[in-house]
């Protein structure tokens, strides 16, 4: 009986020694990785819920926003209120909400988040038009009666909209015809009408096949600051 107890005690001592040896290894592992994990989680949280950097990939917002401009998009304002006319908003792709464009198997938010990560969005084969984000300017809000002519001039509630940020209007011939679409409608509740500042080359409310209206719930941010290039740093206003 004594011999058996001694063996059990020895086994217990050995087990304790092994646990003691593994703890420093785990502690070293945790001490190294925990700050990285916490920092990464903190950055992801800020990017997802508060503010995130964006770049301009196309010329649809010229001359206000140049190709490759870097912006900060904040995400708190529209939790408290709806967008106003003249604000530059960032929203989900029309392929996510337009009935004529939306596929039966829309990508999940997790997939889109992975595709849009800086290190993954450069890889070929991972792109999905439904995961692209769009940036446009609000020209009409819920209840507005809006008319857009072939040149791209906007009239809201029988008054021509003052748009000093637009310089590239659409070309028309002597009969007033051109390549750009005209539009006359009333914006329904909970929706917006958005256009690019470059009226010649912007795929916006005028061209979405399922209808011209952007649901407010698809808007997730407001462009507030251009931080690059350095010579054009400044707030993005009306």
C-alpha positions in Angstrom: 0.0 0.0 0.0 2.8 2.4 0.9 4.7 1.6 -2.4 1.5 2.3 -4.4 1.0 5.6 -2.6 4.6 6.6 -3.3 4.2 5.9 -7.0 1.0 8.0 -7.2 2.7 10.8 -5.4 5.6 10.7 -7.8 3.2 10.8 -10.7 1.5 13.8 -9.2 4.8 15.6 -8.8 5.8 14.8 -12.4 2.4 16.1 -13.7 2.8 19.3 -11.7 6.3 19.8 -13.0 5.0 19.4 -16.6 2.2 21.9 -16.0 4.7 24.4 -14.5 6.9 24.1 -17.5 4.0 24.7 -20.0 2.7 27.8 -18.2 5.8 29.9 -19.0 5.4 28.9 -22.7 1.8 29.9 -22.7 2.5 33.1 -20.8 5.2 34.0 -23.3 2.8 33.2 -26.2 0.0 35.3 -24.7 2.3 38.2 -23.8 3.5 38.4 -27.4 0.2 38.0 -29.2 -2.4 39.6 -26.8 -1.3 43.2 -27.6 -1.5 42.5 -31.3 -4.9 40.9 -31.1 -6.3 43.7 -28.9 -4.9 46.3 -31.2 -6.2 44.5 -34.3 -9.7 44.2 -32.7 -9.7 47.8 -31.7 -8.8 49.0 -35.2 -11.4 46.7 -36.8 -14.0 48.1 -34.3 -13.1 51.7 -35.1 -13.2 51.0 -38.9 -16.5 49.2 -38.8 -18.4 51.4 -36.4 -16.9 54.9 -36.2 -14.6 56.0 -39.1 -12.6 54.4 -41.9 -10.3 55.5 -44.7 -11.5 55.2 -48.3 -9.9 55.9 -51.7 -11.6 57.1 -54.9 -11.2 54.6 -57.7 -13.1 56.4 -60.5 -13.8 59.8 -61.9 -17.6 59.9 -61.1 -17.2 62.6 -58.5 -14.8 64.9 -60.5 -13.9 67.6 -60.0 -14.8 67.5 -56.3 -13.0 64.2 -55.6 -10.0 63.2 -57.8 -9.1 59.6 -58.6 -6.9 58.1 -55.9 -7.9 60.7 -53.3 -7.9 59.3 -49.8 -10.9 60.2 -47.6 -12.2 59.6 -44.1 -15.7 58.3 -43.9 -17.5 58.7 -40.5 -20.4 56.4 -39.6 -22.1 58.0 -36.6 -24.0 61.0 -38.0 -26.6 58.9 -39.9 -27.4 56.9 -36.8 -29.0 60.1 -35.5 -30.5 61.6 -38.6 -31.1 61.2 -42.3 -28.8 62.5 -45.0 -29.3 66.0 -46.2 -29.1 67.4 -49.8 -25.6 68.2 -50.8 -23.9 65.7 -48.5 -21.5 63.2 -50.0 -22.5 59.7 -48.8 -21.0 56.2 -49.0 -23.5 53.3 -49.5 -23.7 49.7 -50.4 -23.6 48.6 -54.0 -26.8 48.8 -56.1 -26.2 45.1 -56.7 -27.3 44.6 -53.1 -30.6 46.5 -53.2 -31.7 47.1 -56.8 -34.3 44.5 -57.7 -33.1 44.2 -61.3 -29.4 43.8 -60.3 -29.6 41.8 -57.1 -28.8 38.1 -57.5 -30.6 35.4 -55.6 -27.4 34.5 -53.8 -26.1 37.9 -52.5 -22.7 37.7 -50.8 -22.7 37.7 -47.0 -21.4 40.7 -45.1 -18.5 38.6 -43.8 -17.4 37.8 -47.4 -17.6 41.4 -48.4 -15.7 42.5 -45.3 -12.9 40.0 -46.3 -12.9 41.1 -49.9 -12.5 44.7 -48.9 -9.6 44.2 -46.5 -6.6 46.1 -47.8 -4.4 43.0 -48.3 -7.1 40.9 -50.0 -8.8 43.3 -52.3 -5.8 43.3 -54.7 -6.1 39.6 -55.3 -7.8 38.5 -58.5 -10.8 36.2 -58.4 -12.2 37.6 -55.1 -14.1 40.6 -56.5 -17.8 40.8 -56.4 -19.8 43.8 -57.7 -22.2 43.4 -54.8 -19.4 44.1 -52.4 -18.3 47.4 -53.9 -19.2 50.6 -52.1 -20.3 53.7 -53.9 -19.8 57.4 -53.2 -22.3 60.0 -54.6 -23.9 63.3 -53.6 -27.5 63.5 -52.3 -29.5 65.8 -54.5 -33.0 65.0 -53.3 -34.5 63.5 -50.1 -37.8 62.0 -49.1 -40.8 64.0 -50.3 -38.8 66.1 -52.9 -40.2 66.5 -56.4 -37.1 66.3 -58.5 -36.4 66.8 -62.2 -33.1 66.1 -64.0 -32.7 67.3 -67.6 -30.5 65.8 -70.3 -27.6 68.0 -69.3 -27.7 66.9 -65.7 -29.1 70.1 -64.2 -31.3 69.4 -61.2 -34.6 71.0 -60.2 -36.0 70.3 -56.7 -39.5 71.4 -55.7 -39.6 73.7 -58.8 -36.3 75.4 -57.9 -33.0 74.9 -59.7 -30.5 73.3 -57.4 -27.4 75.4 -56.8 -24.5 73.1 -57.5 -21.1 74.9 -57.6 -19.3 71.6 -57.3 -20.5 70.5 -60.7 -18.6 71.5 -63.8 -18.9 68.5 -66.2 -22.5 68.5 -67.4 -23.7 66.3 -70.2 -23.5 67.3 -73.9 -26.7 67.8 -75.8 -27.4 68.6 -79.5 -29.5 71.4 -80.9 -32.6 69.4 -80.3 -31.7 69.0 -76.6 -30.9 65.3 -77.0 -27.8 63.6 -75.6 -26.4 60.4 -74.1 -27.4 61.2 -70.5 -30.8 60.3 -69.1 -33.5 62.7 -67.9 -35.6 62.0 -64.9 -38.7 63.4 -63.2 -40.1 61.8 -60.0 -41.0 62.2 -56.4 -38.7 60.6 -53.8 -40.6 58.2 -51.5 -40.3 58.0 -47.8 -37.0 56.4 -46.5 -35.2 57.0 -49.8 -32.8 59.4 -51.4 -31.8 60.4 -55.0 -28.0 60.6 -55.6 -25.9 61.7 -58.5 -22.2 61.9 -59.2 -20.7 65.4 -59.5 -19.3 64.3 -62.9 -22.7 64.2 -64.6 -21.1 62.9 -67.9 -19.6 59.8 -66.4 -21.4 58.7 -63.3 -23.5 55.5 -62.9 -26.0 56.8 -60.4 -29.8 57.1 -59.7 -30.5 58.0 -63.3 -29.3 54.6 -64.6 -30.2 51.9 -62.0 -32.5 49.5 -63.8 -34.7 48.7 -60.8 -35.5 52.3 -60.0 -33.7 55.6 -59.2 -34.0 55.5 -55.4 -31.4 54.7 -52.8 -32.8 53.3 -49.6 -31.5 55.3 -46.6 -30.7 52.0 -44.8 -28.1 51.3 -47.4 -26.1 54.4 -46.6 -23.5 53.7 -43.9 -21.2 56.8 -44.0 -20.5 60.4 -44.8 -17.3 61.6 -46.5 -16.0 64.4 -44.3 -12.2 64.9 -44.8 -9.7 64.3 -47.7 -6.4 63.5 -46.0 -4.4 62.7 -49.2 -2.8 64.0 -51.3 -1.3 66.5 -48.8 -1.8 69.5 -51.2 -5.6 68.9 -51.2 -6.1 68.1 -47.5 -9.4 69.6 -46.3 -13.0 69.1 -45.3 -15.5 67.8 -47.9 -18.3 70.4 -47.9 -21.1 71.5 -50.2 
